[in-house]
Amino acid sequence: MMTWYLIIFVFMVLMGAFALAYQIFRLTELDAKCRGLKHPKWWGLFSLSGNNGSGGLILYLIGRRKYPIAMNSEERTLMNSRKKRAGAALVFMAVGMICLMSTCILSFN
């Protein structure tokens, strides 16, 4: 019975991680587009790369300082919506991880 719980919680963590990565990709793409950078999709993919998982995002955040942002209200609404979705994905992943750890501890006792 515990195996099913483990599978469900691992699936929860993975779905949260993929949703978070997708939202970060879309946020970076929208930000790059609003700042007028060339190839915003490439910047979105670059933000997901790195040895520790976020090295590309840090480099993007440092490099974007030179470009002022010009965002209209529709893009601002979309940006806030994506931030809320990223937060929800992070909560989903954290709850899944807590439940996964609890199940692992209970199954070994």
N, C-alpha and C positions, 0 to 999 in steps of 0.2 A: 504494500500500500504506500509506503514512503517513497518508492521509486516514482510513482505517478506525481507526487508532490514535487520531487526533485526536478522532474522533466518540466512540469508547469512553471516552476520558479526560474529555472534556467532559461526557458522560453521568454518569460517576462523580462528578465535582465537583458537578454539579447535584443528583444523588440525595443526596449527602452534605449539601449545603446545605439541601435540603428536609427531610431527616430531622432535622437539627439544629434547624431552625426549629420543626418539629412537637414535638420533645421539649422545647424551651424553652416552647412554648405549654402543653403538658401539665404541666410542672413548675410553671409559674406558676399555672395553674388549680388544681392540687392544693394548693399553698401558700396561695393565697387562700381556698380552701375550708376548710383547716385553721385558718386565722386568723379565720374567721368574717366575711370581707368579703362584701359583697353583690355579686352578679353575677360569680362567679369566671371564667366563660367570657369575659366582656368584659375582665377583667383580663389573661387569657391573650392575647387578641387585641391589647390595648393594649401588652403587653410586646414585641410584634413590630414595633410602629410606631416611627417616628422618622426624622429626616433621615439619620442615620448608620447606621441599621439597629438600634440598640439604645437609642435615647433613651427610649422607653417603658419598657424594662426598668429603666433607671436610676431613672426617676421612680417606678416601682412599688417598687423596693427601698428608696428613701428614704421613701415613704409608708407602707410596711407596718410601720415601727418601732413605731407606736402600738398595734399589735394583737399580743398574745402568741399563740404558736403552741400548739395543743393537738392533738398527733398521736399516734395509737395505733400499735401495732407493725405492723399491716397497711399503714397509710399510709406509715410509715417505710420498710418494705420496698419498697413501690411507688416511693417517692421515690428510694431508692438504685438501683433497677433503671433508672429513667428517667435518672438521672445517668450510669450506665454506658453506656446506649444513646446518650446525647448525646455522650459521649466517643468511642464507637466511630464515630459519624457524623462527628465532627471529624477523627478519624484517617483515615477513608475519604476525606473531602474533601481532606485534606492530601496523602495519597498520590496521589490523582488529579491534584492540581495539580502536584505534583513530576513525575509522569510526563508530564503535558501540557506542562510547560515543557521537559522533556528532549526530547520528541518535536519540539516547535517548533524548538528549537536544532539538533537533528540534521537536520531537514528543510530548513533554510535553509543548511546548510553543504554 
